[in-house]
């Protein structure tokens, strides 16, 4: 399911959703948590991105595993490419987990700002900002190491 889209490898196509939705969720959830006056205008976007970003991260990870299997048959490539591929692959699980955590905290933050008190909302805002920075770090590292693995000579 995650190996090809219209005969093309799925991973190079699916990663673009992750590198768009995850940073947008990070920025949107930080804005939502830190700037209360924008909350009514961006709540819908944060909720939609909290659904799309973890799905994109999961699809990128799964398609990456299928791509690795198709390219190398499950074994590591030779030479310096092996180290680059392993480094890139090492960011997959932390990226998926941090994005999922950010999505949950963002959804709780949106709910909290409408239903719960200021203290709970403030605590969730701090947690959301920390998770947003973590997810942004991992998407940048995964993207950079993936590009290096493909394009470095």
N, CA, C and O of each residue as an XYZ file, in Angstrom:
612
protein
N       0.818     -1.199      0.000
C       0.000      0.000      0.000
C       0.860      1.260      0.000
O       0.494      2.267     -0.607
N       2.003      1.204      0.681
C       2.843      2.386      0.789
C       4.034      2.355     -0.166
O       4.950      3.167     -0.035
N       4.032      1.429     -1.126
C       5.222      1.302     -1.961
C       5.165      2.133     -3.241
O       6.183      2.690     -3.652
N       3.994      2.229     -3.881
C       3.930      2.966     -5.139
C       2.629      3.776     -5.253
O       1.588      3.420     -4.700
N       2.746      4.871     -5.992
C       1.584      5.685     -6.366
C       1.690      5.897     -7.868
O       2.618      6.550     -8.345
N       0.748      5.351     -8.604
C       0.740      5.441    -10.071
C       2.073      5.004    -10.674
O       2.567      5.615    -11.622
N       2.646      3.945    -10.117
C       3.882      3.389    -10.637
C       5.153      4.083    -10.183
O       6.251      3.662    -10.550
N       5.023      5.133     -9.396
C       6.191      5.853     -8.874
C       6.412      5.462     -7.422
O       5.455      5.121     -6.726
N       7.657      5.505     -6.949
C       7.888      5.226     -5.527
C       7.098      6.207     -4.656
O       7.128      7.415     -4.892
N       6.405      5.694     -3.668
C       5.524      6.528     -2.849
C       6.288      7.440     -1.894
O       5.843      8.557     -1.630
N       7.411      6.996     -1.378
C       8.108      7.772     -0.351
C       8.499      9.177     -0.808
O       8.214     10.138     -0.094
N       9.136      9.335     -1.965
C       9.474     10.706     -2.376
C       8.244     11.598     -2.572
O       8.348     12.822     -2.487
N       7.104     11.002     -2.829
C       5.877     11.782     -2.978
C       5.243     12.094     -1.620
O       4.809     13.219     -1.373
N       5.194     11.092     -0.749
C       4.516     11.257      0.544
C       5.262     12.158      1.518
O       4.640     12.796      2.369
N       6.566     12.219      1.408
C       7.305     13.050      2.360
C       6.947     14.522      2.223
O       7.091     15.286      3.178
N       6.487     14.926      1.055
C       6.139     16.329      0.880
C       4.947     16.731      1.744
O       4.884     17.866      2.217
N       4.016     15.830      1.953
C       2.901     16.129      2.855
C       3.413     16.319      4.280
O       2.977     17.228      4.987
N       4.336     15.462      4.697
C       4.885     15.568      6.054
C       5.661     16.873      6.245
O       5.519     17.535      7.274
N       6.474     17.240      5.263
C       7.286     18.447      5.435
C       6.471     19.726      5.279
O       6.980     20.816      5.540
N       5.231     19.611      4.862
C       4.343     20.773      4.835
C       3.452     20.789      6.072
O       3.385     21.801      6.770
N       2.765     19.681      6.353
C       1.778     19.663      7.437
C       2.391     19.739      8.830
O       1.827     20.393      9.707
N       3.519     19.094      9.058
C       4.103     19.098     10.402
C       4.573     20.498     10.801
O       4.220     20.958     11.886
N       5.363     21.200      9.963
C       5.718     22.571     10.355
C       4.503     23.507     10.472
O       4.476     24.382     11.337
N       3.509     23.324      9.608
C       2.302     24.155      9.734
C       1.596     23.895     11.064
O       1.135     24.832     11.715
N       1.511     22.630     11.468
C       0.914     22.323     12.772
C       1.750     22.926     13.891
O       1.202     23.474     14.847
N       3.066     22.829     13.781
C       3.939     23.391     14.818
C       3.722     24.896     14.954
O       3.524     25.397     16.061
N       3.756     25.606     13.854
C       3.582     27.063     13.884
C       2.169     27.429     14.338
O       1.989     28.321     15.168
N       1.174     26.741     13.795
C      -0.210     27.035     14.169
C      -0.499     26.765     15.630
O      -1.188     27.552     16.279
N       0.019     25.662     16.160
C      -0.255     25.341     17.561
C       0.517     26.266     18.504
O       0.027     26.585     19.587
N       1.717     26.698     18.107
C       2.439     27.687     18.919
C       1.661     28.997     18.938
O       1.471     29.592     19.999
N       1.213     29.449     17.773
C       0.422     30.685     17.716
C      -0.847     30.554     18.547
O      -1.224     31.480     19.266
N      -1.500     29.412     18.449
C      -2.729     29.195     19.206
C      -2.462     29.236     20.706
O      -3.248     29.801     21.466
N      -1.358     28.639     21.128
C      -1.054     28.592     22.551
C      -0.546     29.897     23.124
O      -0.797     30.201     24.291
N       0.169     30.679     22.319
C       0.856     31.868     22.831
C       0.071     33.159     22.594
O       0.216     34.113     23.358
N      -0.744     33.203     21.562
C      -1.461     34.437     21.204
C      -2.969     34.179     21.303
O      -3.598     33.792     20.318
N      -3.541     34.391     22.480
C      -4.964     34.079     22.665
C      -5.920     34.776     21.704
O      -6.970     34.220     21.381
N      -5.587     35.972     21.240
C      -6.525     36.690     20.372
C      -6.697     36.045     18.991
O      -7.688     36.314     18.311
N      -5.745     35.193     18.564
C      -5.891     34.541     17.257
C      -6.633     33.206     17.356
O      -6.971     32.605     16.336
N      -6.879     32.754     18.557
C      -7.496     31.435     18.743
C      -8.796     31.239     17.972
O      -8.948     30.210     17.313
N      -9.736     32.171     18.023
C     -10.987     31.931     17.292
C     -10.802     31.801     15.780
O     -11.565     31.100     15.116
N      -9.794     32.474     15.242
C      -9.586     32.455     13.798
C      -8.827     31.227     13.299
O      -9.005     30.817     12.152
N      -7.988     30.636     14.144
C      -7.154     29.533     13.648
C      -7.478     28.182     14.282
O      -6.810     27.192     13.983
N      -8.469     28.122     15.134
C      -8.792     26.850     15.796
C      -9.087     25.750     14.782
O      -8.611     24.625     14.935
N      -9.858     26.060     13.759
C     -10.215     25.060     12.753
C      -8.975     24.544     12.034
O      -8.884     23.352     11.738
N      -8.014     25.433     11.750
C      -6.795     25.014     11.054
C      -5.942     24.116     11.938
O      -5.383     23.126     11.466
N      -5.843     24.456     13.213
C      -5.071     23.628     14.146
C      -5.695     22.239     14.251
O      -4.981     21.236     14.260
N      -7.003     22.179     14.330
C      -7.676     20.874     14.422
C      -7.444     20.047     13.150
O      -7.121     18.862     13.236
N      -7.605     20.654     11.992
C      -7.385     19.915     10.738
C      -5.929     19.469     10.591
O      -5.660     18.348     10.160
N      -5.001     20.342     10.947
C      -3.583     19.981     10.866
C      -3.213     18.916     11.895
O      -2.321     18.103     11.651
N      -3.891     18.916     13.041
C      -3.639     17.892     14.055
C      -4.094     16.515     13.587
O      -3.664     15.501     14.137
N      -4.945     16.470     12.592
C      -5.347     15.203     11.985
C      -4.417     14.856     10.823
O      -3.996     13.708     10.681
N      -4.100     15.846      9.996
C      -3.307     15.595      8.790
C      -1.836     15.327      9.080
O      -1.239     14.458      8.444
N      -1.237     16.045     10.018
C       0.209     15.932     10.251
C       0.632     14.548     10.729
O       1.573     13.990     10.166
N      -0.018     13.962     11.744
C       0.413     12.614     12.140
C       0.147     11.573     11.054
O       0.911     10.618     10.909
N      -0.925     11.753     10.297
C      -1.189     10.828      9.193
C      -0.090     10.927      8.148
O       0.353      9.911      7.611
N       0.354     12.144      7.857
C       1.432     12.336      6.886
C       2.745     11.766      7.403
O       3.496     11.158      6.641
N       3.029     11.952      8.682
C       4.260     11.409      9.260
C       4.248      9.879      9.209
O       5.252      9.257      8.862
N       3.124      9.287      9.551
C       3.008      7.829      9.504
C       3.156      7.319      8.073
O       3.855      6.334      7.836
N       2.511      7.975      7.129
C       2.603      7.556      5.724
C       4.033      7.693      5.210
O       4.499      6.842      4.452
N       4.734      8.751      5.610
C       6.125      8.924      5.199
C       7.002      7.813      5.763
O       7.861      7.281      5.060
N       6.792      7.465      7.017
C       7.576      6.394      7.645
C       7.315      5.053      6.967
O       8.254      4.337      6.617
N       6.065      4.721      6.785
C       5.719      3.434      6.176
C       6.189      3.359      4.719
O       6.682      2.322      4.274
N       6.035      4.440      3.996
C       6.491      4.433      2.609
C       8.014      4.389      2.544
O       8.578      3.834      1.601
N       8.680      4.967      3.535
C      10.135      4.885      3.598
C      10.608      3.461      3.811
O      11.592      3.031      3.208
N       9.914      2.734      4.661
C      10.265      1.320      4.872
C      10.046      0.514      3.595
O      10.864     -0.343      3.260
N       8.963      0.772      2.886
C       8.704      0.078      1.621
C       9.747      0.461      0.569
O      10.180     -0.383     -0.215
N      10.143      1.722      0.555
C      11.151      2.199     -0.393
C      12.505      1.549     -0.109
O      13.212      1.140     -1.030
N      12.856      1.459      1.169
C      14.111      0.816      1.563
C      14.129     -0.640      1.108
O      15.128     -1.127      0.578
N      13.014     -1.320      1.322
C      12.906     -2.730      0.919
C      13.029     -2.863     -0.600
O      13.705     -3.768     -1.090
N      12.387     -1.979     -1.335
C      12.447     -2.043     -2.802
C      13.846     -1.730     -3.325
O      14.295     -2.327     -4.303
N      14.529     -0.797     -2.675
C      15.850     -0.386     -3.149
C      16.959     -1.359     -2.753
O      17.860     -1.641     -3.543
N      16.885     -1.870     -1.518
C      18.011     -2.627     -0.985
C      17.646     -4.046     -0.561
O      18.500     -4.775     -0.056
N      16.405     -4.443     -0.757
C      15.987     -5.788     -0.399
C      16.115     -6.104      1.084
O      16.279     -7.265      1.459
N      16.042     -5.092      1.921
C      16.110     -5.299      3.364
C      17.518     -5.240      3.924
O      17.683     -5.075      5.132
N      18.547     -5.371      3.080
C      19.926     -5.264      3.546
C      20.428     -3.841      3.383
O      19.870     -3.058      2.613
N      21.483     -3.513      4.112
C      22.033     -2.166      4.014
C      22.858     -1.997      2.744
O      23.499     -2.943      2.285
N      22.842     -0.807      2.185
C      23.699     -0.545      1.025
C      25.165     -0.531      1.460
O      25.475     -0.585      2.651
N      26.032     -0.461      0.503
C      27.472     -0.465      0.774
C      27.996      0.952      0.967
O      27.423      1.915      0.458
N      29.094      1.063      1.712
C      29.847      2.299      1.823
C      29.173      3.388      2.625
O      28.363      3.112      3.510
N      29.513      4.637      2.312
C      29.007      5.769      3.090
C      27.493      5.955      2.977
O      26.877      6.582      3.839
N      26.896      5.413      1.919
C      25.442      5.503      1.784
C      24.747      4.804      2.945
O      23.692      5.250      3.396
N      25.328      3.714      3.429
C      24.724      2.970      4.542
C      24.574      3.850      5.773
O      23.523      3.848      6.415
N      25.604      4.593      6.101
C      25.546      5.465      7.283
C      24.505      6.568      7.094
O      23.774      6.898      8.028
N      24.434      7.135      5.899
C      23.460      8.198      5.647
C      22.033      7.670      5.725
O      21.154      8.328      6.282
N      21.801      6.482      5.167
C      20.462      5.885      5.207
C      20.080      5.545      6.646
O      18.945      5.788      7.055
N      21.004      4.991      7.412
C      20.706      4.649      8.805
C      20.407      5.884      9.637
O      19.503      5.869     10.473
N      21.165      6.955      9.412
C      20.897      8.187     10.153
C      19.505      8.708      9.819
O      18.748      9.085     10.714
N      19.172      8.731      8.538
C      17.842      9.188      8.105
C      16.749      8.318      8.710
O      15.753      8.827      9.225
N      16.935      7.029      8.646
C      15.949      6.087      9.179
C      15.775      6.247     10.687
O      14.691      6.005     11.218
N      16.833      6.650     11.371
C      16.781      6.822     12.821
C      15.859      7.937     13.277
O      15.470      7.973     14.445
N      15.506      8.831     12.399
C      14.605      9.929     12.756
C      13.127      9.587     12.543
O      12.259     10.365     12.938
N      12.832      8.460     11.940
C      11.440      8.133     11.596
C      10.552      7.984     12.829
O       9.538      8.673     12.944
N      10.917      7.099     13.747
C      10.073      6.889     14.923
C       9.957      8.129     15.806
O       8.846      8.469     16.212
N      11.068      8.828     16.126
C      10.900     10.055     16.916
C      10.014     11.090     16.238
O       9.272     11.809     16.905
N      10.091     11.167     14.908
C       9.245     12.115     14.185
C       7.775     11.738     14.307
O       6.935     12.590     14.597
N       7.466     10.480     14.091
C       6.068     10.042     14.188
C       5.537     10.252     15.606
O       4.431     10.760     15.789
N       6.321      9.862     16.602
C       5.868      9.982     17.994
C       5.726     11.445     18.428
O       4.749     11.798     19.089
N       6.679     12.287     18.067
C       6.573     13.697     18.466
C       5.422     14.388     17.735
O       4.763     15.259     18.302
N       5.181     14.009     16.497
C       4.062     14.595     15.756
C       2.727     14.148     16.342
O       1.791     14.939     16.458
N       2.652     12.871     16.707
C       1.427     12.378     17.346
C       1.202     13.094     18.685
O       0.081     13.503     18.988
N       2.262     13.244     19.481
C       2.143     13.964     20.754
C       1.714     15.403     20.557
O       0.881     15.916     21.303
N       2.285     16.060     19.547
C       1.901     17.441     19.237
C       0.439     17.512     18.824
O      -0.277     18.427     19.230
N      -0.004     16.566     18.028
C      -1.405     16.565     17.588
C      -2.351     16.421     18.776
O      -3.343     17.143     18.879
N      -2.040     15.492     19.667
C      -2.897     15.287     20.849
C      -2.904     16.536     21.729
O      -3.965     16.992     22.157
N      -1.717     17.087     21.998
C      -1.668     18.276     22.861
C      -2.357     19.475     22.198
O      -2.980     20.286     22.883
N      -2.249     19.589     20.879
C      -2.921     20.687     20.172
C      -4.438     20.563     20.264
O      -5.143     21.547     20.489
N      -4.924     19.342     20.088
C      -6.375     19.124     20.202
C      -6.852     19.394     21.623
O      -7.907     19.996     21.824
N      -6.079     18.949     22.605
C      -6.445     19.233     24.000
C      -6.395     20.730     24.293
O      -7.224     21.249     25.040
N      -5.429     21.414     23.709
C      -5.318     22.863     23.903
C      -6.529     23.590     23.331
O      -7.073     24.493     23.967
N      -6.944     23.203     22.148
C      -8.134     23.830     21.545
C      -9.357     23.567     22.418
O     -10.150     24.474     22.674
N      -9.504     22.341     22.865
C     -10.641     22.014     23.733
C     -10.548     22.760     25.060
O     -11.540     23.298     25.550
N      -9.358     22.787     25.630
C      -9.148     23.436     26.916
C      -9.454     24.924     26.877
O     -10.044     25.468     27.810
N      -9.056     25.573     25.809
C      -9.268     27.017     25.740
C     -10.749     27.383     25.681
O     -11.122     28.527     25.938
N     -11.578     26.422     25.346
C     -13.022     26.671     25.267
C     -13.787     26.132     26.466
O     -14.874     26.616     26.780
N     -13.218     25.118     27.145
C     -13.978     24.434     28.191
C     -13.339     24.490     29.581
O     -14.044     24.563     30.588
N     -12.016     24.455     29.635
C     -11.350     24.356     30.934
C     -10.794     25.713     31.335
O     -10.922     26.685     30.590
N     -10.194     25.780     32.478
C      -9.703     27.054     33.010
C      -8.394     27.518     32.396
O      -7.790     26.844     31.561
N      -7.982     28.699     32.844
C      -6.769     29.320     32.324
C      -5.507     28.547     32.700
O      -4.570     28.464     31.906
N      -5.482     27.991     33.889
C      -4.284     27.267     34.340
C      -4.055     26.032     33.470
O      -2.940     25.786     33.011
N      -5.090     25.281     33.254
C      -4.971     24.090     32.411
C      -4.577     24.473     30.996
O      -3.742     23.808     30.383
N      -5.159     25.520     30.479
C      -4.822     25.984     29.132
C      -3.370     26.438     29.068
O      -2.681     26.160     28.087
N      -2.893     27.131     30.101
C      -1.498     27.590     30.122
C      -0.531     26.406     30.171
O       0.487     26.409     29.479
N      -0.839     25.410     30.971
C       0.019     24.223     31.049
C       0.041     23.502     29.706
O       1.102     23.094     29.235
N      -1.116     23.346     29.096
C      -1.182     22.707     27.782
C      -0.478     23.545     26.716
O       0.110     22.988     25.789
N      -0.526     24.847     26.827
C       0.166     25.713     25.863
C       1.677     25.500     25.953
O       2.351     25.413     24.927
N       2.212     25.417     27.174
C       3.653     25.176     27.344
C       4.028     23.810     26.780
O       5.018     23.684     26.059
N       3.249     22.797     27.104
C       3.505     21.453     26.587
C       3.440     21.439     25.059
O       4.279     20.823     24.402
N       2.460     22.106     24.511
C       2.297     22.149     23.054
C       3.472     22.849     22.384
O       3.944     22.391     21.343
N       3.946     23.935     22.951
C       5.103     24.639     22.380
C       6.329     23.733     22.395
O       7.064     23.670     21.410
N       6.555     23.032     23.499
C       7.704     22.120     23.584
C       7.592     20.992     22.554
O       8.574     20.654     21.893
N       6.415     20.422     22.422
C       6.221     19.356     21.434
C       6.318     19.896     20.007
O       6.808     19.200     19.117
N       5.867     21.108     19.782
C       5.981     21.715     18.449
C       7.446     21.902     18.068
O       7.835     21.631     16.932
N       8.251     22.362     19.009
C       9.683     22.534     18.736
C      10.354     21.182     18.493
O      11.227     21.064     17.633
N       9.951     20.179     19.243
C      10.504     18.836     19.066
C      10.140     18.264     17.698
O      11.002     17.751     16.985
N       8.870     18.353     17.337
C       8.438     17.835     16.034
C       9.110     18.607     14.896
O       9.494     18.013     13.889
N       9.252     19.920     15.049
C       9.917     20.721     14.013
C      11.380     20.301     13.870
O      11.896     20.213     12.756
N      12.045     20.044     14.995
C      13.430     19.579     14.946
C      13.535     18.269     14.171
O      14.383     18.124     13.290
N      12.661     17.313     14.509
C      12.746     16.000     13.870
C      12.365     16.037     12.391
O      12.942     15.296     11.595
N      11.421     16.871     12.012
C      11.083     16.931     10.586
C      12.222     17.585      9.805
O      12.499     17.197      8.670
N      12.876     18.567     10.401
C      14.030     19.180      9.730
C      15.191     18.198      9.611
O      15.813     18.104      8.554
N      15.485     17.472     10.674
C      16.585     16.509     10.642
C      16.283     15.360      9.684
O      17.151     14.944      8.918
N      15.060     14.849      9.727
C      14.700     13.753      8.814
C      14.780     14.219      7.367
O      15.292     13.502      6.508
N      14.281     15.403      7.098
C      14.332     15.930      5.736
C      15.752     16.174      5.264
O      16.105     15.842      4.132
N      16.563     16.754      6.129
C      17.942     17.047      5.746
C      18.741     15.766      5.526
O      19.467     15.652      4.538
N      18.614     14.805      6.434
C      19.373     13.565      6.272
C      18.866     12.747      5.091
O      19.646     12.045      4.448
N      17.581     12.828      4.799
C      17.052     12.148      3.614
C      17.595     12.752      2.334
O      17.990     12.036      1.414
N      17.611     14.079      2.283
C      18.159     14.746      1.106
C      19.649     14.461      0.964
O      20.143     14.257     -0.145
N      20.361     14.448      2.084
C      21.792     14.131      2.043
C      22.019     12.709      1.570
O      22.939     12.452      0.793
N      21.188     11.780      2.033
C      21.346     10.384      1.613
C      21.152     10.228      0.103
O      21.820      9.415     -0.536
N      20.244     11.005     -0.449
C      19.950     10.893     -1.887
C      20.944     11.670     -2.730
O      21.417     11.164     -3.748
N      21.269     12.891     -2.325
C      21.998     13.786     -3.209
C      23.490     13.914     -2.918
O      24.229     14.398     -3.775
N      23.959     13.500     -1.742
C      25.399     13.616     -1.437
C      26.192     12.609     -2.252
O      25.733     11.491     -2.489
N      27.327     12.988     -2.660
C      28.193     12.095     -3.449
C      29.415     11.739     -2.673
O      30.265     10.997     -3.167
